[in-house]
Amino acid sequence: MTTPVETKPLLTDRIVIVGAGLAALYAALELAPRPVLMISPEPLGLGASSAWAQGGVAAAMAKSDSAEAHASDTFNAGDGTVDAEVADMVTRMARDHILDLTELGAPFDRDAQGNYVMSREAAHSAARVVRVRGDQAGQQIMQTLIEEVRATASIQVIEGTEALRLETKDNGVTGVWVRRSDLPSAPVLISCPGVLLAGGGSGGLFAHTTNPPRIRGQVIGLAARAGARIADAEFVQFHPTAVDCGEDPAPLATEALRGEGATLINSDGQRFMLDQHPDAELAPRDVVARGIFAETQAGRRPMLDTRDALGAEVLTRFPALAETCARAGIDPVKDPIPVAVAAHYHMGGIETDMRGRASLDHLWVSGEAASTGLHGANRLASNGLLEALVYARRAAVDIADSIAMPSAPVAELRPEFTADGQPMDADAVQQLRQTMTTHVGMRRNAAGLRQALATLVALETAQSQDEGFLNMCATATLIATSALERRESRGGHFRTDYPQAEPALAQRSQTTLAAAQALRDRVLNSL
Ligand SMILES: Cc1cc2nc3c(=O)[nH]c(=O)nc-3n(C[C@H](O)[C@H](O)[C@H](O)COP(=O)(O)OP(=O)(O)OC[C@H]3O[C@@H](n4cnc5c(N)ncnc54)[C@H](O)[C@@H]3O)c2cc1C
């Protein structure tokens, strides 16, 4: 592992924000005028799930709706492990964030009276998802925030850079090691008063995913390697309707389409969800995902049929889907769209309290990298962006309360990187991702999870020089060991050897990387 001990750390009074998605941008703006340094692997706007979000943000904006109803739906979707206090707080805050984003210029769809136009998504008891031009929410909200960030003097963004490791002393974080993200380079230590991790989830650890290639659990992994506590790692949400057109990542057909009446049929023309849940296509995501997966496994290709519900309007009302279909040679006006499940959202992550604090001092987390207790075992649709907004603000408030504002102007930081090391081994990455899809995906069992752990440890040993890869392996190991430990099925976690939910196990899980590795070693030694 490259650790250039002779390199002097760069010292700064800026708060370092790792990542540049919704949680990072919003937190940076909330922290202004406090100086921050944002580490972004790609040019702003690229590489983040946030820009790919199609449905929108869940918020009870209609007069006929309420935060209480939103909290109750969140609680029910989470299948017994949602933290009720967190769900109450987040759903109560939702309205303010939508109004603030609107003020900043986010162009949410409005009707002639100025009311927000809302989509209905699965497991919501009301149409409650504010959206932008059908399926353009993520991109448009990100654009609004990026313009604001670019215009805010206190925010320094370093593009083309990624975080690799946290520097710690006693139980606290004192800095972050970064390197170039586009070329192999020696890491440089930035010492700073506090770090906010907003590096997204881990869907890209799976071979079939809707997440951008950058989102591979690296930031959860680097926090875990520094000793931060991890919660609910086993709970991964698989999206039922990724378009099955051979692309990696798989493009999404937003759930809002089913909210508009699109149905799911198989190659025999059967609406297979009717038998499986009273809400059929609008059942909770895990139920629909299992329905789709079963059809795929049985060789009856599942498809999303928008023809009756939307006709030719699908092309204008859902431009992202129209573009995907055009690329794949599918005409959704005439033909149903082939779909398959894909890893989509990680409910688990770095354990975070209601102030956005991780278990290490001077470390905050917001967005999908965090596990706050909001989602339980199964995230309610469009609560992901909402959680990112709410926790970005809460973390910013807590940072302001905990760390004194610099008394003098703070200079910008200019890290200089020297070429060093090798690019990540693409074959090893692909092997890791395929292992996760095969053994840690929609259907899990003890034998498969043990097999996954054996592969992960072999890959980790072979790639021990590459810290980025070790970060991915750390998160993958946490997911697989936590899945092995949870001997029941609940929400997104389904065990074929324990297919029922056990009421006594209806609680969140907590672990550390050291505990996960010890469990892995015990399991592999007993084979
Ligand atoms: C296709 C798709 C559609 C979705 N639709 C919706 C929706 O409609 N509604 C909803 O609520 N949720 C939706 N989600 C989920 C939601 O988009 C995410 O949960 C949310 O955007 C996460 O925001 P974030 O800021 O935490 O992470 P992201 O937006 O993923 O940003 C993470 C950032 O961290 C950076 N990063 C990664 N690794 C490193 C590193 N090592 N060092 C530095 N930076 C790093 C990335 O480049 C990126 O800038 C969707 C997700 C996908 C993939």
The ligand as a Gaussian input file, in Angstrom:
#p B3LYP/6-31G(d) Opt

LIG

0 1
 C      -30.939000       5.582000     -11.320000
 C      -31.310000       6.065000      -9.943000
 C      -32.543000       6.663000      -9.726000
 C      -32.895000       7.107000      -8.439000
 N      -34.092000       7.752000      -8.264000
 C      -34.369000       8.285000      -7.056000
 C      -35.523000       9.088000      -6.862000
 O      -36.286000       9.333000      -7.783000
 N      -35.776000       9.575000      -5.614000
 C      -34.938000       9.323000      -4.558000
 O      -35.212000       9.787000      -3.461000
 N      -33.831000       8.585000      -4.722000
 C      -33.510000       8.083000      -5.944000
 N      -32.368000       7.359000      -6.102000
 C      -31.447000       7.262000      -4.965000
 C      -30.745000       8.609000      -4.790000
 O      -30.420000       9.122000      -6.060000
 C      -29.493000       8.484000      -3.959000
 O      -29.746000       7.797000      -2.784000
 C      -28.980000       9.877000      -3.603000
 O      -28.799000      10.618000      -4.789000
 C      -27.681000       9.776000      -2.856000
 O      -27.128000      11.058000      -2.762000
 P      -25.676000      11.202000      -2.178000
 O      -25.338000      12.647000      -2.265000
 O      -25.592000      10.520000      -0.889000
 O      -24.753000      10.327000      -3.168000
 P      -24.447000      10.501000      -4.706000
 O      -25.356000      11.420000      -5.386000
 O      -24.293000       9.138000      -5.267000
 O      -23.022000      11.209000      -4.695000
 C      -21.894000      10.572000      -4.187000
 C      -20.691000      11.393000      -4.536000
 O      -19.541000      10.814000      -3.934000
 C      -18.505000      10.734000      -4.895000
 N      -17.563000       9.698000      -4.503000
 C      -17.663000       8.354000      -4.583000
 N      -16.540000       7.783000      -4.119000
 C      -15.734000       8.787000      -3.712000
 C      -14.432000       8.837000      -3.136000
 N      -13.733000       7.723000      -2.874000
 N      -13.910000      10.043000      -2.848000
 C      -14.597000      11.194000      -3.103000
 N      -15.840000      11.197000      -3.638000
 C      -16.384000      10.012000      -3.939000
 C      -19.250000      10.494000      -6.198000
 O      -18.443000      10.793000      -7.306000
 C      -20.404000      11.454000      -6.017000
 O      -20.022000      12.766000      -6.342000
 C      -32.002000       6.911000      -7.366000
 C      -30.780000       6.291000      -7.577000
 C      -30.408000       5.883000      -8.860000
 C      -29.082000       5.233000      -9.080000

